[in-house]
């Protein structure tokens, strides 16, 4: 499992954690390297930079630098797999429950779940779409982002960067978030 010091080291709003990015689960490459989004075809790091969250494109082994930008990373499910479709609904639901407790403890402004299918499964919201959600998780606003996996060919790097930038440019999460579907 990836080292999550980039998440656990943040102390939430009091410590300035603006966005907690939440992947679906670790890839096998992430399990081996200990770094989130480590698979070479994953587009998370280029998208994060192109959207303006980081001043340069970080490598997976530089994930701890995210804290200096008010960012953290975690996963819905801790178990590493080759593909997310190897996870059970029960794993997603349990992961959602654990994630809610983690978010309540860390108190980021936004929980950004990368993958609408994972969000739907973890939180039982079958109608969720990409963008800000009506609900909060652990008191934080929720924004669902496109999955940066190379397997998600529907979204280009440019289109993903635009959606990630909408989150970056949004007001605080929680009670002062934009309406779902709006910018």
ABEGO torsion letter per residue (X at the ends): XBBAAAAAABAEAAAGBABBBBBABBBAAAAAAGBBGABAABAAAAAAAAAGABABBBBAAAAAAAAAAGBBBBBABABBBABAAABBAAAAAAAAAAAAAAAAAAGBABBBBBEAAAAAAAAGBAABBBEBBABBBGGBBBBBBBBABAABAABBAAAAAAAAAAAAABBBBEAABBBBGBX
